[in-house]
Amino acid sequence: MFELTFSLSDIPRVGVLAFLEVLLSADNAIVLALLASRLPPHLRSRALFIGFLSAWIFRLGAVIGVAFLLKYL
């Protein structure tokens, strides 16, 4: 169904995707830090941990969902 090939013209595309991933991660970190800064100090570290963990879980779920759609649709 899909031919798995790699050429030198794919390197800029992968670079752009990596850059966008870093940009979106930084955006999430900034928003999470702004929201957590209003919390009392004893809750701040817990909120940051839960926020970062849930961001990674949602991102992993999105990747698995896209892989499923690409494989079966």
PDB file of N, CA, C and O in Angstrom, chain B, residues numbered from 101:
ATOM      1  N   MET B 101       0.824  -1.181   0.000  1.00  0.00           N
ATOM      2  CA  MET B 101       0.000   0.000   0.000  1.00  0.00           C
ATOM      3  C   MET B 101       0.875   1.255   0.000  1.00  0.00           C
ATOM      4  O   MET B 101       0.752   2.091  -0.896  1.00  0.00           O
ATOM      5  N   PHE B 102       1.758   1.397   0.994  1.00  0.00           N
ATOM      6  CA  PHE B 102       2.667   2.529   1.041  1.00  0.00           C
ATOM      7  C   PHE B 102       4.070   2.040   0.728  1.00  0.00           C
ATOM      8  O   PHE B 102       4.530   1.045   1.289  1.00  0.00           O
ATOM      9  N   GLU B 103       4.736   2.733  -0.154  1.00  0.00           N
ATOM     10  CA  GLU B 103       6.124   2.393  -0.417  1.00  0.00           C
ATOM     11  C   GLU B 103       6.986   3.171   0.570  1.00  0.00           C
ATOM     12  O   GLU B 103       6.911   4.398   0.638  1.00  0.00           O
ATOM     13  N   LEU B 104       7.791   2.463   1.320  1.00  0.00           N
ATOM     14  CA  LEU B 104       8.648   3.100   2.305  1.00  0.00           C
ATOM     15  C   LEU B 104       9.991   3.404   1.670  1.00  0.00           C
ATOM     16  O   LEU B 104      10.856   2.535   1.568  1.00  0.00           O
ATOM     17  N   THR B 105      10.153   4.623   1.253  1.00  0.00           N
ATOM     18  CA  THR B 105      11.415   5.064   0.669  1.00  0.00           C
ATOM     19  C   THR B 105      11.877   6.312   1.396  1.00  0.00           C
ATOM     20  O   THR B 105      11.084   7.013   2.024  1.00  0.00           O
ATOM     21  N   PHE B 106      13.146   6.572   1.301  1.00  0.00           N
ATOM     22  CA  PHE B 106      13.726   7.762   1.913  1.00  0.00           C
ATOM     23  C   PHE B 106      14.725   8.347   0.941  1.00  0.00           C
ATOM     24  O   PHE B 106      15.587   7.646   0.410  1.00  0.00           O
ATOM     25  N   SER B 107      14.598   9.640   0.716  1.00  0.00           N
ATOM     26  CA  SER B 107      15.549  10.305  -0.169  1.00  0.00           C
ATOM     27  C   SER B 107      16.057  11.569   0.519  1.00  0.00           C
ATOM     28  O   SER B 107      15.549  11.967   1.567  1.00  0.00           O
ATOM     29  N   LEU B 108      17.045  12.179  -0.073  1.00  0.00           N
ATOM     30  CA  LEU B 108      17.618  13.386   0.512  1.00  0.00           C
ATOM     31  C   LEU B 108      16.615  14.537   0.545  1.00  0.00           C
ATOM     32  O   LEU B 108      16.745  15.444   1.367  1.00  0.00           O
ATOM     33  N   SER B 109      15.628  14.513  -0.330  1.00  0.00           N
ATOM     34  CA  SER B 109      14.631  15.583  -0.319  1.00  0.00           C
ATOM     35  C   SER B 109      13.692  15.491   0.883  1.00  0.00           C
ATOM     36  O   SER B 109      12.947  16.433   1.154  1.00  0.00           O
ATOM     37  N   ASP B 110      13.716  14.366   1.609  1.00  0.00           N
ATOM     38  CA  ASP B 110      12.879  14.214   2.798  1.00  0.00           C
ATOM     39  C   ASP B 110      13.506  14.844   4.036  1.00  0.00           C
ATOM     40  O   ASP B 110      12.809  15.088   5.021  1.00  0.00           O
ATOM     41  N   ILE B 111      14.796  15.108   4.002  1.00  0.00           N
ATOM     42  CA  ILE B 111      15.478  15.657   5.176  1.00  0.00           C
ATOM     43  C   ILE B 111      14.920  17.024   5.578  1.00  0.00           C
ATOM     44  O   ILE B 111      14.690  17.234   6.769  1.00  0.00           O
ATOM     45  N   PRO B 112      14.686  17.971   4.656  1.00  0.00           N
ATOM     46  CA  PRO B 112      14.085  19.249   5.082  1.00  0.00           C
ATOM     47  C   PRO B 112      12.685  19.077   5.666  1.00  0.00           C
ATOM     48  O   PRO B 112      12.307  19.810   6.580  1.00  0.00           O
ATOM     49  N   ARG B 113      11.927  18.141   5.165  1.00  0.00           N
ATOM     50  CA  ARG B 113      10.577  17.910   5.708  1.00  0.00           C
ATOM     51  C   ARG B 113      10.650  17.410   7.145  1.00  0.00           C
ATOM     52  O   ARG B 113       9.888  17.850   8.006  1.00  0.00           O
ATOM     53  N   VAL B 114      11.566  16.495   7.391  1.00  0.00           N
ATOM     54  CA  VAL B 114      11.732  15.992   8.756  1.00  0.00           C
ATOM     55  C   VAL B 114      12.220  17.116   9.666  1.00  0.00           C
ATOM     56  O   VAL B 114      11.797  17.216  10.817  1.00  0.00           O
ATOM     57  N   GLY B 115      13.107  17.957   9.152  1.00  0.00           N
ATOM     58  CA  GLY B 115      13.588  19.097   9.929  1.00  0.00           C
ATOM     59  C   GLY B 115      12.474  20.062  10.287  1.00  0.00           C
ATOM     60  O   GLY B 115      12.415  20.552  11.415  1.00  0.00           O
ATOM     61  N   VAL B 116      11.589  20.341   9.336  1.00  0.00           N
ATOM     62  CA  VAL B 116      10.455  21.235   9.603  1.00  0.00           C
ATOM     63  C   VAL B 116       9.526  20.618  10.637  1.00  0.00           C
ATOM     64  O   VAL B 116       9.046  21.317  11.530  1.00  0.00           O
ATOM     65  N   LEU B 117       9.266  19.326  10.531  1.00  0.00           N
ATOM     66  CA  LEU B 117       8.402  18.663  11.510  1.00  0.00           C
ATOM     67  C   LEU B 117       9.028  18.683  12.899  1.00  0.00           C
ATOM     68  O   LEU B 117       8.328  18.896  13.890  1.00  0.00           O
ATOM     69  N   ALA B 118      10.332  18.465  12.981  1.00  0.00           N
ATOM     70  CA  ALA B 118      11.011  18.514  14.279  1.00  0.00           C
ATOM     71  C   ALA B 118      10.958  19.924  14.858  1.00  0.00           C
ATOM     72  O   ALA B 118      10.743  20.093  16.058  1.00  0.00           O
ATOM     73  N   PHE B 119      11.150  20.935  14.015  1.00  0.00           N
ATOM     74  CA  PHE B 119      11.075  22.318  14.476  1.00  0.00           C
ATOM     75  C   PHE B 119       9.673  22.647  14.994  1.00  0.00           C
ATOM     76  O   PHE B 119       9.533  23.286  16.037  1.00  0.00           O
ATOM     77  N   LEU B 120       8.647  22.218  14.278  1.00  0.00           N
ATOM     78  CA  LEU B 120       7.277  22.477  14.735  1.00  0.00           C
ATOM     79  C   LEU B 120       6.984  21.763  16.043  1.00  0.00           C
ATOM     80  O   LEU B 120       6.275  22.299  16.895  1.00  0.00           O
ATOM     81  N   GLU B 121       7.516  20.570  16.213  1.00  0.00           N
ATOM     82  CA  GLU B 121       7.321  19.835  17.467  1.00  0.00           C
ATOM     83  C   GLU B 121       7.965  20.586  18.632  1.00  0.00           C
ATOM     84  O   GLU B 121       7.371  20.701  19.704  1.00  0.00           O
ATOM     85  N   VAL B 122       9.167  21.092  18.426  1.00  0.00           N
ATOM     86  CA  VAL B 122       9.844  21.857  19.476  1.00  0.00           C
ATOM     87  C   VAL B 122       9.074  23.145  19.773  1.00  0.00           C
ATOM     88  O   VAL B 122       8.932  23.534  20.932  1.00  0.00           O
ATOM     89  N   LEU B 123       8.586  23.795  18.738  1.00  0.00           N
ATOM     90  CA  LEU B 123       7.837  25.034  18.914  1.00  0.00           C
ATOM     91  C   LEU B 123       6.554  24.801  19.706  1.00  0.00           C
ATOM     92  O   LEU B 123       6.226  25.576  20.604  1.00  0.00           O
ATOM     93  N   LEU B 124       5.834  23.740  19.375  1.00  0.00           N
ATOM     94  CA  LEU B 124       4.602  23.431  20.104  1.00  0.00           C
ATOM     95  C   LEU B 124       4.888  23.002  21.532  1.00  0.00           C
ATOM     96  O   LEU B 124       4.113  23.315  22.436  1.00  0.00           O
ATOM     97  N   SER B 125       5.982  22.294  21.749  1.00  0.00           N
ATOM     98  CA  SER B 125       6.351  21.903  23.111  1.00  0.00           C
ATOM     99  C   SER B 125       6.686  23.130  23.945  1.00  0.00           C
ATOM    100  O   SER B 125       6.299  23.213  25.111  1.00  0.00           O
ATOM    101  N   ALA B 126       7.403  24.083  23.358  1.00  0.00           N
ATOM    102  CA  ALA B 126       7.741  25.303  24.083  1.00  0.00           C
ATOM    103  C   ALA B 126       6.485  26.100  24.415  1.00  0.00           C
ATOM    104  O   ALA B 126       6.375  26.669  25.501  1.00  0.00           O
ATOM    105  N   ASP B 127       5.550  26.142  23.490  1.00  0.00           N
ATOM    106  CA  ASP B 127       4.284  26.841  23.724  1.00  0.00           C
ATOM    107  C   ASP B 127       3.537  26.200  24.889  1.00  0.00           C
ATOM    108  O   ASP B 127       3.027  26.905  25.760  1.00  0.00           O
ATOM    109  N   ASN B 128       3.470  24.879  24.913  1.00  0.00           N
ATOM    110  CA  ASN B 128       2.805  24.183  26.014  1.00  0.00           C
ATOM    111  C   ASN B 128       3.502  24.459  27.340  1.00  0.00           C
ATOM    112  O   ASN B 128       2.845  24.655  28.362  1.00  0.00           O
ATOM    113  N   ALA B 129       4.826  24.473  27.322  1.00  0.00           N
ATOM    114  CA  ALA B 129       5.576  24.710  28.557  1.00  0.00           C
ATOM    115  C   ALA B 129       5.340  26.122  29.084  1.00  0.00           C
ATOM    116  O   ALA B 129       5.227  26.321  30.293  1.00  0.00           O
ATOM    117  N   ILE B 130       5.265  27.087  28.200  1.00  0.00           N
ATOM    118  CA  ILE B 130       5.040  28.475  28.625  1.00  0.00           C
ATOM    119  C   ILE B 130       3.647  28.632  29.235  1.00  0.00           C
ATOM    120  O   ILE B 130       3.493  29.250  30.288  1.00  0.00           O
ATOM    121  N   VAL B 131       2.651  28.078  28.580  1.00  0.00           N
ATOM    122  CA  VAL B 131       1.282  28.175  29.103  1.00  0.00           C
ATOM    123  C   VAL B 131       1.170  27.452  30.437  1.00  0.00           C
ATOM    124  O   VAL B 131       0.537  27.956  31.365  1.00  0.00           O
ATOM    125  N   LEU B 132       1.776  26.281  30.540  1.00  0.00           N
ATOM    126  CA  LEU B 132       1.728  25.526  31.789  1.00  0.00           C
ATOM    127  C   LEU B 132       2.434  26.277  32.916  1.00  0.00           C
ATOM    128  O   LEU B 132       1.956  26.296  34.050  1.00  0.00           O
ATOM    129  N   ALA B 133       3.568  26.891  32.603  1.00  0.00           N
ATOM    130  CA  ALA B 133       4.289  27.664  33.619  1.00  0.00           C
ATOM    131  C   ALA B 133       3.485  28.882  34.068  1.00  0.00           C
ATOM    132  O   ALA B 133       3.468  29.211  35.254  1.00  0.00           O
ATOM    133  N   LEU B 134       2.824  29.547  33.133  1.00  0.00           N
ATOM    134  CA  LEU B 134       2.000  30.701  33.507  1.00  0.00           C
ATOM    135  C   LEU B 134       0.831  30.296  34.399  1.00  0.00           C
ATOM    136  O   LEU B 134       0.508  30.986  35.366  1.00  0.00           O
ATOM    137  N   LEU B 135       0.207  29.181  34.067  1.00  0.00           N
ATOM    138  CA  LEU B 135      -0.912  28.727  34.891  1.00  0.00           C
ATOM    139  C   LEU B 135      -0.453  28.264  36.267  1.00  0.00           C
ATOM    140  O   LEU B 135      -1.124  28.515  37.269  1.00  0.00           O
ATOM    141  N   ALA B 136       0.694  27.587  36.314  1.00  0.00           N
ATOM    142  CA  ALA B 136       1.181  27.074  37.593  1.00  0.00           C
ATOM    143  C   ALA B 136       1.748  28.180  38.474  1.00  0.00           C
ATOM    144  O   ALA B 136       1.829  28.011  39.691  1.00  0.00           O
ATOM    145  N   SER B 137       2.137  29.296  37.893  1.00  0.00           N
ATOM    146  CA  SER B 137       2.737  30.365  38.695  1.00  0.00           C
ATOM    147  C   SER B 137       1.739  30.986  39.659  1.00  0.00           C
ATOM    148  O   SER B 137       2.146  31.606  40.642  1.00  0.00           O
ATOM    149  N   ARG B 138       0.467  30.839  39.411  1.00  0.00           N
ATOM    150  CA  ARG B 138      -0.560  31.397  40.288  1.00  0.00           C
ATOM    151  C   ARG B 138      -0.885  30.491  41.467  1.00  0.00           C
ATOM    152  O   ARG B 138      -1.589  30.895  42.393  1.00  0.00           O
ATOM    153  N   LEU B 139      -0.374  29.270  41.431  1.00  0.00           N
ATOM    154  CA  LEU B 139      -0.670  28.323  42.502  1.00  0.00           C
ATOM    155  C   LEU B 139       0.252  28.537  43.693  1.00  0.00           C
ATOM    156  O   LEU B 139       1.327  29.121  43.558  1.00  0.00           O
ATOM    157  N   PRO B 140      -0.169  28.066  44.851  1.00  0.00           N
ATOM    158  CA  PRO B 140       0.735  28.107  46.008  1.00  0.00           C
ATOM    159  C   PRO B 140       1.973  27.237  45.728  1.00  0.00           C
ATOM    160  O   PRO B 140       1.897  26.282  44.955  1.00  0.00           O
ATOM    161  N   PRO B 141       3.100  27.566  46.352  1.00  0.00           N
ATOM    162  CA  PRO B 141       4.348  26.835  46.060  1.00  0.00           C
ATOM    163  C   PRO B 141       4.268  25.329  46.292  1.00  0.00           C
ATOM    164  O   PRO B 141       4.910  24.564  45.572  1.00  0.00           O
ATOM    165  N   HIS B 142       3.500  24.892  47.274  1.00  0.00           N
ATOM    166  CA  HIS B 142       3.453  23.452  47.537  1.00  0.00           C
ATOM    167  C   HIS B 142       2.650  22.697  46.479  1.00  0.00           C
ATOM    168  O   HIS B 142       2.794  21.479  46.374  1.00  0.00           O
ATOM    169  N   LEU B 143       1.826  23.362  45.705  1.00  0.00           N
ATOM    170  CA  LEU B 143       1.072  22.716  44.629  1.00  0.00           C
ATOM    171  C   LEU B 143       1.695  22.924  43.253  1.00  0.00           C
ATOM    172  O   LEU B 143       1.331  22.237  42.298  1.00  0.00           O
ATOM    173  N   ARG B 144       2.615  23.851  43.146  1.00  0.00           N
ATOM    174  CA  ARG B 144       3.178  24.227  41.848  1.00  0.00           C
ATOM    175  C   ARG B 144       3.919  23.074  41.183  1.00  0.00           C
ATOM    176  O   ARG B 144       3.695  22.802  40.004  1.00  0.00           O
ATOM    177  N   SER B 145       4.790  22.397  41.911  1.00  0.00           N
ATOM    178  CA  SER B 145       5.571  21.311  41.303  1.00  0.00           C
ATOM    179  C   SER B 145       4.663  20.147  40.909  1.00  0.00           C
ATOM    180  O   SER B 145       4.887  19.495  39.889  1.00  0.00           O
ATOM    181  N   ARG B 146       3.648  19.893  41.714  1.00  0.00           N
ATOM    182  CA  ARG B 146       2.708  18.808  41.383  1.00  0.00           C
ATOM    183  C   ARG B 146       1.920  19.140  40.118  1.00  0.00           C
ATOM    184  O   ARG B 146       1.712  18.270  39.273  1.00  0.00           O
ATOM    185  N   ALA B 147       1.488  20.376  39.985  1.00  0.00           N
ATOM    186  CA  ALA B 147       0.742  20.793  38.798  1.00  0.00           C
ATOM    187  C   ALA B 147       1.613  20.729  37.552  1.00  0.00           C
ATOM    188  O   ALA B 147       1.146  20.313  36.492  1.00  0.00           O
ATOM    189  N   LEU B 148       2.877  21.136  37.667  1.00  0.00           N
ATOM    190  CA  LEU B 148       3.781  21.056  36.514  1.00  0.00           C
ATOM    191  C   LEU B 148       4.018  19.615  36.101  1.00  0.00           C
ATOM    192  O   LEU B 148       4.032  19.303  34.910  1.00  0.00           O
ATOM    193  N   PHE B 149       4.206  18.729  37.082  1.00  0.00           N
ATOM    194  CA  PHE B 149       4.418  17.316  36.758  1.00  0.00           C
ATOM    195  C   PHE B 149       3.199  16.721  36.072  1.00  0.00           C
ATOM    196  O   PHE B 149       3.333  16.033  35.060  1.00  0.00           O
ATOM    197  N   ILE B 150       2.021  16.974  36.606  1.00  0.00           N
ATOM    198  CA  ILE B 150       0.793  16.442  36.005  1.00  0.00           C
ATOM    199  C   ILE B 150       0.578  17.027  34.611  1.00  0.00           C
ATOM    200  O   ILE B 150       0.156  16.315  33.700  1.00  0.00           O
ATOM    201  N   GLY B 151       0.863  18.304  34.442  1.00  0.00           N
ATOM    202  CA  GLY B 151       0.700  18.939  33.138  1.00  0.00           C
ATOM    203  C   GLY B 151       1.633  18.374  32.086  1.00  0.00           C
ATOM    204  O   GLY B 151       1.204  18.076  30.971  1.00  0.00           O
ATOM    205  N   PHE B 152       2.911  18.224  32.429  1.00  0.00           N
ATOM    206  CA  PHE B 152       3.859  17.672  31.467  1.00  0.00           C
ATOM    207  C   PHE B 152       3.558  16.206  31.163  1.00  0.00           C
ATOM    208  O   PHE B 152       3.668  15.778  30.014  1.00  0.00           O
ATOM    209  N   LEU B 153       3.183  15.440  32.171  1.00  0.00           N
ATOM    210  CA  LEU B 153       2.863  14.030  31.963  1.00  0.00           C
ATOM    211  C   LEU B 153       1.633  13.880  31.071  1.00  0.00           C
ATOM    212  O   LEU B 153       1.621  13.051  30.161  1.00  0.00           O
ATOM    213  N   SER B 154       0.615  14.669  31.326  1.00  0.00           N
ATOM    214  CA  SER B 154      -0.593  14.567  30.496  1.00  0.00           C
ATOM    215  C   SER B 154      -0.334  15.048  29.072  1.00  0.00           C
ATOM    216  O   SER B 154      -0.929  14.522  28.132  1.00  0.00           O
ATOM    217  N   ALA B 155       0.539  16.033  28.895  1.00  0.00           N
ATOM    218  CA  ALA B 155       0.880  16.480  27.544  1.00  0.00           C
ATOM    219  C   ALA B 155       1.549  15.351  26.760  1.00  0.00           C
ATOM    220  O   ALA B 155       1.242  15.143  25.586  1.00  0.00           O
ATOM    221  N   TRP B 156       2.458  14.625  27.403  1.00  0.00           N
ATOM    222  CA  TRP B 156       3.118  13.516  26.715  1.00  0.00           C
ATOM    223  C   TRP B 156       2.136  12.379  26.429  1.00  0.00           C
ATOM    224  O   TRP B 156       2.211  11.748  25.374  1.00  0.00           O
ATOM    225  N   ILE B 157       1.229  12.118  27.345  1.00  0.00           N
ATOM    226  CA  ILE B 157       0.240  11.047  27.127  1.00  0.00           C
ATOM    227  C   ILE B 157      -0.672  11.406  25.963  1.00  0.00           C
ATOM    228  O   ILE B 157      -0.946  10.560  25.113  1.00  0.00           O
ATOM    229  N   PHE B 158      -1.143  12.640  25.911  1.00  0.00           N
ATOM    230  CA  PHE B 158      -2.002  13.054  24.796  1.00  0.00           C
ATOM    231  C   PHE B 158      -1.242  13.034  23.475  1.00  0.00           C
ATOM    232  O   PHE B 158      -1.799  12.647  22.447  1.00  0.00           O
ATOM    233  N   ARG B 159       0.022  13.445  23.492  1.00  0.00           N
ATOM    234  CA  ARG B 159       0.824  13.426  22.269  1.00  0.00           C
ATOM    235  C   ARG B 159       1.043  11.987  21.801  1.00  0.00           C
ATOM    236  O   ARG B 159       0.955  11.711  20.604  1.00  0.00           O
ATOM    237  N   LEU B 160       1.324  11.072  22.722  1.00  0.00           N
ATOM    238  CA  LEU B 160       1.499   9.668  22.371  1.00  0.00           C
ATOM    239  C   LEU B 160       0.195   9.100  21.811  1.00  0.00           C
ATOM    240  O   LEU B 160       0.212   8.355  20.832  1.00  0.00           O
ATOM    241  N   GLY B 161      -0.916   9.446  22.420  1.00  0.00           N
ATOM    242  CA  GLY B 161      -2.212   8.990  21.905  1.00  0.00           C
ATOM    243  C   GLY B 161      -2.492   9.511  20.509  1.00  0.00           C
ATOM    244  O   GLY B 161      -3.053   8.798  19.677  1.00  0.00           O
ATOM    245  N   ALA B 162      -2.105  10.752  20.247  1.00  0.00           N
ATOM    246  CA  ALA B 162      -2.306  11.318  18.912  1.00  0.00           C
ATOM    247  C   ALA B 162      -1.449  10.594  17.885  1.00  0.00           C
ATOM    248  O   ALA B 162      -1.913  10.320  16.778  1.00  0.00           O
ATOM    249  N   VAL B 163      -0.212  10.282  18.230  1.00  0.00           N
ATOM    250  CA  VAL B 163       0.670   9.563  17.304  1.00  0.00           C
ATOM    251  C   VAL B 163       0.133   8.163  17.029  1.00  0.00           C
ATOM    252  O   VAL B 163       0.144   7.708  15.885  1.00  0.00           O
ATOM    253  N   ILE B 164      -0.332   7.483  18.060  1.00  0.00           N
ATOM    254  CA  ILE B 164      -0.901   6.150  17.869  1.00  0.00           C
ATOM    255  C   ILE B 164      -2.168   6.227  17.023  1.00  0.00           C
ATOM    256  O   ILE B 164      -2.390   5.377  16.161  1.00  0.00           O
ATOM    257  N   GLY B 165      -2.996   7.237  17.262  1.00  0.00           N
ATOM    258  CA  GLY B 165      -4.207   7.409  16.462  1.00  0.00           C
ATOM    259  C   GLY B 165      -3.907   7.675  14.993  1.00  0.00           C
ATOM    260  O   GLY B 165      -4.564   7.115  14.116  1.00  0.00           O
ATOM    261  N   VAL B 166      -2.934   8.515  14.720  1.00  0.00           N
ATOM    262  CA  VAL B 166      -2.559   8.797  13.331  1.00  0.00           C
ATOM    263  C   VAL B 166      -1.974   7.551  12.681  1.00  0.00           C
ATOM    264  O   VAL B 166      -2.273   7.262  11.522  1.00  0.00           O
ATOM    265  N   ALA B 167      -1.146   6.808  13.411  1.00  0.00           N
ATOM    266  CA  ALA B 167      -0.585   5.571  12.857  1.00  0.00           C
ATOM    267  C   ALA B 167      -1.692   4.577  12.527  1.00  0.00           C
ATOM    268  O   ALA B 167      -1.642   3.908  11.495  1.00  0.00           O
ATOM    269  N   PHE B 168      -2.689   4.480  13.398  1.00  0.00           N
ATOM    270  CA  PHE B 168      -3.825   3.593  13.139  1.00  0.00           C
ATOM    271  C   PHE B 168      -4.577   4.028  11.879  1.00  0.00           C
ATOM    272  O   PHE B 168      -4.907   3.200  11.029  1.00  0.00           O
ATOM    273  N   LEU B 169      -4.846   5.329  11.764  1.00  0.00           N
ATOM    274  CA  LEU B 169      -5.572   5.829  10.594  1.00  0.00           C
ATOM    275  C   LEU B 169      -4.787   5.612   9.304  1.00  0.00           C
ATOM    276  O   LEU B 169      -5.364   5.262   8.274  1.00  0.00           O
ATOM    277  N   LEU B 170      -3.490   5.818   9.359  1.00  0.00           N
ATOM    278  CA  LEU B 170      -2.679   5.619   8.153  1.00  0.00           C
ATOM    279  C   LEU B 170      -2.615   4.161   7.765  1.00  0.00           C
ATOM    280  O   LEU B 170      -2.528   3.842   6.579  1.00  0.00           O
ATOM    281  N   LYS B 171      -2.657   3.272   8.735  1.00  0.00           N
ATOM    282  CA  LYS B 171      -2.555   1.853   8.436  1.00  0.00           C
ATOM    283  C   LYS B 171      -3.871   1.283   7.900  1.00  0.00           C
ATOM    284  O   LYS B 171      -3.859   0.460   6.985  1.00  0.00           O
ATOM    285  N   TYR B 172      -4.988   1.708   8.454  1.00  0.00           N
ATOM    286  CA  TYR B 172      -6.256   1.055   8.134  1.00  0.00           C
ATOM    287  C   TYR B 172      -7.189   1.868   7.235  1.00  0.00           C
ATOM    288  O   TYR B 172      -8.220   1.349   6.807  1.00  0.00           O
ATOM    289  N   LEU B 173      -6.862   3.106   6.942  1.00  0.00           N
ATOM    290  CA  LEU B 173      -7.734   3.892   6.046  1.00  0.00           C
ATOM    291  C   LEU B 173      -7.083   4.174   4.742  1.00  0.00           C
ATOM    292  O   LEU B 173      -7.680   4.821   3.881  1.00  0.00           O
TER     293      LEU B 173
END
